[in-house]
Amino acid sequence: MNINFWKLDCMHGVQKSRLVLVHGYLGGSDQWNQQISDFSTNFDVVTPNLPGFGSNSFMKSPCCINAYADYIISILDEADITDFHLLGHSMGGMIAQVIAVKIPQRVNKLILYGTGALGIMPGRFETVDYSRQQLTLHGLEVSARRISEKWFVLGKLSKQYEGCAQIALQASLQAAFAGLTAMQTWSGIDDLSKIKSNTLILWGDSDRSYSRFTTIQLHEGIVNSTLIIVKNGSHVIHTENPYTFNQIVKNFLD
């Protein structure tokens, strides 16, 4: 296990359930600090950085969601984590869907947060092609800040915006392009019926990245699922309103 690749918070000598948190596009493990602080009392919290993102910016990022899923599974295998609760945010929610299909016997409860089953993200604030075009024209810093702004109800005025933007800026340019390709070329629609874990679908009604349509599509496609919609919730409820987010997650996992 390379400690530079992932973060495990636990209380030594006490066996607790594992909770794996998978970040999304232009995200990183640092975005989960408020969840680690709250959840680590009851769970061993595992917060990997995907290849090319966060402290793993030196790694080449794959161009498909399945490869990201295989990476997460490999570090869980390396750490001998055989069963766990799994939460995926945004692109991380796509990755979590693949993991839940690949190794269903190991995923206890599943949380799909601010995500969907279509990588083209119908209703997104801009198309993936436009994001790629802007990334080509203006580079990572301008694009990362512009995209991060869209994740908050108050945009740049949010107190949490700058911290989120700084995490986005840790990504490599290669990973920024690769992530867009991975999402755009992926669809999990046909696999929704294969997800057997007890699943929570969590979405904020002010989320500009994933529409109500994509959220309902998840809920209708996964038989054993519960849908919770947070009023005035953004794409990053866990950062903008961590108390509400953490309470919902803890209630579901309890």
C-alpha positions as semicolon CSV with decimal commas, in nm:
position;residue;x (nm);y (nm);z (nm)
1;M;0,000;0,000;0,000
2;N;0,145;0,335;-0,104
3;I;0,027;0,596;0,146
4;N;0,075;0,868;-0,115
5;F;-0,209;0,721;-0,317
6;W;-0,488;0,715;-0,062
7;K;-0,582;0,816;0,287
8;L;-0,717;0,592;0,561
9;D;-0,839;0,737;0,889
10;C;-0,913;0,490;1,164
11;M;-0,902;0,436;1,536
12;H;-0,624;0,188;1,600
13;G;-0,730;-0,136;1,763
14;V;-1,099;-0,090;1,688
15;Q;-1,259;-0,276;1,400
16;K;-1,500;-0,049;1,218
17;S;-1,687;-0,062;0,890
18;R;-1,501;0,086;0,594
19;L;-1,644;0,382;0,407
20;V;-1,486;0,459;0,069
21;L;-1,539;0,811;-0,071
22;V;-1,465;0,858;-0,442
23;H;-1,427;1,215;-0,566
24;G;-1,536;1,344;-0,904
25;Y;-1,395;1,539;-1,195
26;L;-1,137;1,800;-1,087
27;G;-1,177;1,675;-0,730
28;G;-0,943;1,522;-0,476
29;S;-0,929;1,360;-0,136
30;D;-0,889;1,699;0,038
31;Q;-1,251;1,779;-0,046
32;W;-1,363;1,522;0,211
33;N;-1,197;1,679;0,517
34;Q;-1,528;1,767;0,681
35;Q;-1,657;1,414;0,621
36;I;-1,341;1,247;0,753
37;S;-1,369;1,453;1,070
38;D;-1,732;1,353;1,122
39;F;-1,745;0,997;0,991
40;S;-1,419;0,860;1,134
41;T;-1,579;0,811;1,475
42;N;-1,784;0,524;1,335
43;F;-1,600;0,428;1,016
44;D;-1,257;0,375;0,871
45;V;-1,275;0,638;0,600
46;V;-1,086;0,573;0,276
47;T;-1,045;0,872;0,042
48;P;-0,843;0,784;-0,269
49;N;-0,713;1,036;-0,517
50;L;-0,787;0,923;-0,871
51;P;-0,488;0,906;-1,109
52;G;-0,406;1,254;-1,234
53;F;-0,598;1,432;-0,957
54;G;-0,505;1,572;-0,617
55;S;-0,177;1,437;-0,484
56;N;-0,180;1,182;-0,768
57;S;-0,141;1,452;-1,032
58;F;0,192;1,294;-1,132
59;M;0,010;0,981;-1,251
60;K;-0,128;0,941;-1,601
61;S;-0,506;0,947;-1,593
62;P;-0,702;0,681;-1,783
63;C;-0,960;0,784;-2,041
64;C;-1,243;0,554;-1,933
65;I;-1,461;0,515;-1,626
66;N;-1,395;0,140;-1,605
67;A;-1,022;0,202;-1,568
68;Y;-1,082;0,443;-1,280
69;A;-1,298;0,176;-1,116
70;D;-1,024;-0,084;-1,161
71;Y;-0,778;0,156;-0,995
72;I;-1,001;0,197;-0,689
73;I;-1,052;-0,178;-0,665
74;S;-0,676;-0,236;-0,690
75;I;-0,593;-0,010;-0,394
76;L;-0,871;-0,168;-0,188
77;D;-0,724;-0,509;-0,272
78;E;-0,378;-0,385;-0,176
79;A;-0,513;-0,272;0,161
80;D;-0,701;-0,600;0,206
81;I;-1,034;-0,420;0,230
82;T;-1,279;-0,694;0,140
83;D;-1,610;-0,521;0,210
84;F;-1,709;-0,159;0,246
85;H;-1,974;0,108;0,206
86;L;-1,916;0,311;-0,110
87;L;-1,998;0,675;-0,186
88;G;-1,927;0,829;-0,526
89;H;-1,967;1,196;-0,614
90;S;-2,025;1,326;-0,968
91;M;-1,779;1,140;-1,196
92;G;-1,697;0,940;-0,884
93;G;-2,061;0,830;-0,882
94;M;-2,013;0,682;-1,228
95;I;-1,705;0,502;-1,100
96;A;-1,900;0,378;-0,798
97;Q;-2,171;0,234;-1,023
98;V;-1,910;0,034;-1,213
99;I;-1,752;-0,090;-0,890
100;A;-2,092;-0,198;-0,756
101;V;-2,145;-0,405;-1,071
102;K;-1,791;-0,548;-1,087
103;I;-1,768;-0,661;-0,722
104;P;-2,126;-0,660;-0,587
105;Q;-2,045;-0,900;-0,305
106;R;-1,802;-0,648;-0,153
107;V;-2,017;-0,333;-0,166
108;N;-2,246;-0,314;0,135
109;K;-2,437;0,013;0,103
110;L;-2,398;0,242;-0,197
111;I;-2,442;0,620;-0,213
112;L;-2,465;0,787;-0,553
113;Y;-2,435;1,158;-0,492
114;G;-2,475;1,435;-0,747
115;T;-2,433;1,193;-1,034
116;G;-2,611;1,005;-1,311
117;A;-2,593;0,704;-1,538
118;L;-2,511;0,904;-1,852
119;G;-2,163;1,050;-1,887
120;I;-2,282;1,311;-2,136
121;M;-2,480;1,461;-1,845
122;P;-2,799;1,588;-2,011
123;G;-2,890;1,929;-1,871
124;R;-2,537;2,011;-1,753
125;F;-2,449;2,381;-1,734
126;E;-2,244;2,326;-2,051
127;T;-2,175;2,034;-2,282
128;V;-1,865;1,820;-2,235
129;D;-1,752;1,928;-2,582
130;Y;-1,771;2,294;-2,474
131;S;-1,569;2,218;-2,159
132;R;-1,305;2,050;-2,375
133;Q;-1,299;2,345;-2,615
134;Q;-1,255;2,594;-2,331
135;L;-0,983;2,379;-2,173
136;T;-0,797;2,383;-2,505
137;L;-0,836;2,758;-2,549
138;H;-0,774;2,881;-2,196
139;G;-0,587;2,608;-2,011
140;L;-0,644;2,441;-1,677
141;E;-0,650;2,735;-1,435
142;V;-0,920;2,933;-1,613
143;S;-1,129;2,622;-1,684
144;A;-1,093;2,474;-1,337
145;R;-1,204;2,797;-1,173
146;R;-1,492;2,848;-1,416
147;I;-1,622;2,494;-1,371
148;S;-1,579;2,499;-0,992
149;E;-1,788;2,815;-0,976
150;K;-2,081;2,630;-1,132
151;W;-2,085;2,377;-0,848
152;F;-2,204;2,629;-0,585
153;V;-2,542;2,794;-0,537
154;L;-2,364;3,126;-0,481
155;G;-2,086;3,065;-0,731
156;K;-1,765;3,255;-0,654
157;L;-1,940;3,423;-0,362
158;S;-1,952;3,096;-0,170
159;K;-1,706;3,084;0,120
160;Q;-1,605;2,736;0,009
161;Y;-1,542;2,824;-0,356
162;E;-1,172;2,911;-0,333
163;G;-1,083;2,594;-0,143
164;C;-1,269;2,386;-0,398
165;A;-1,099;2,567;-0,686
166;Q;-0,758;2,504;-0,532
167;I;-0,829;2,130;-0,523
168;A;-0,939;2,144;-0,889
169;L;-0,613;2,318;-0,980
170;Q;-0,412;2,025;-0,844
171;A;-0,521;1,813;-1,143
172;S;-0,285;1,772;-1,437
173;L;-0,389;1,908;-1,775
174;Q;-0,376;1,553;-1,912
175;A;-0,619;1,435;-1,643
176;A;-0,854;1,725;-1,710
177;F;-0,885;1,617;-2,073
178;A;-0,892;1,244;-1,990
179;G;-1,172;1,286;-1,738
180;L;-1,390;1,462;-1,993
181;T;-1,333;1,180;-2,242
182;A;-1,402;0,916;-1,977
183;M;-1,736;1,071;-1,887
184;Q;-1,848;1,147;-2,241
185;T;-1,784;0,792;-2,363
186;W;-1,952;0,617;-2,069
187;S;-2,308;0,503;-2,010
188;G;-2,426;0,295;-1,717
189;I;-2,791;0,275;-1,820
190;D;-2,782;-0,092;-1,914
191;D;-2,612;-0,186;-1,586
192;L;-2,846;-0,011;-1,343
193;S;-3,055;-0,326;-1,298
194;K;-2,736;-0,512;-1,197
195;I;-2,680;-0,292;-0,892
196;K;-2,807;-0,493;-0,597
197;S;-2,669;-0,294;-0,302
198;N;-2,906;-0,094;-0,086
199;T;-2,858;0,242;-0,257
200;L;-2,909;0,606;-0,159
201;I;-2,937;0,857;-0,442
202;L;-2,861;1,205;-0,312
203;W;-2,910;1,520;-0,521
204;G;-2,941;1,892;-0,463
205;D;-3,223;2,065;-0,649
206;S;-2,988;2,350;-0,745
207;D;-2,729;2,114;-0,895
208;R;-2,632;2,250;-1,238
209;S;-2,417;1,950;-1,335
210;Y;-2,682;1,677;-1,316
211;S;-3,048;1,735;-1,389
212;R;-3,357;1,606;-1,212
213;F;-3,407;1,376;-1,513
214;T;-3,075;1,199;-1,460
215;T;-3,149;1,165;-1,088
216;I;-3,492;1,009;-1,144
217;Q;-3,337;0,783;-1,407
218;L;-3,098;0,644;-1,144
219;H;-3,377;0,596;-0,892
220;E;-3,604;0,416;-1,137
221;G;-3,321;0,198;-1,268
222;I;-3,188;0,075;-0,934
223;V;-3,451;-0,141;-0,770
224;N;-3,333;-0,117;-0,410
225;S;-3,285;0,259;-0,400
226;T;-3,396;0,559;-0,197
227;L;-3,396;0,911;-0,338
228;I;-3,333;1,217;-0,123
229;I;-3,346;1,563;-0,280
230;V;-3,193;1,848;-0,079
231;K;-3,375;2,178;-0,121
232;N;-3,143;2,458;-0,234
233;G;-2,865;2,200;-0,249
234;S;-2,576;2,255;-0,486
235;H;-2,351;2,008;-0,668
236;V;-2,119;2,012;-0,365
237;I;-2,358;1,986;-0,071
238;H;-2,087;1,806;0,126
239;T;-1,880;2,126;0,117
240;E;-2,147;2,395;0,109
241;N;-2,378;2,236;0,367
242;P;-2,175;1,962;0,538
243;Y;-2,402;1,927;0,842
244;T;-2,705;1,835;0,628
245;F;-2,500;1,612;0,399
246;N;-2,326;1,425;0,680
247;Q;-2,650;1,371;0,868
248;I;-2,821;1,222;0,563
249;V;-2,530;0,988;0,497
250;K;-2,500;0,877;0,860
251;N;-2,872;0,811;0,883
252;F;-2,857;0,593;0,572
253;L;-2,551;0,398;0,689
254;D;-2,681;0,352;1,042
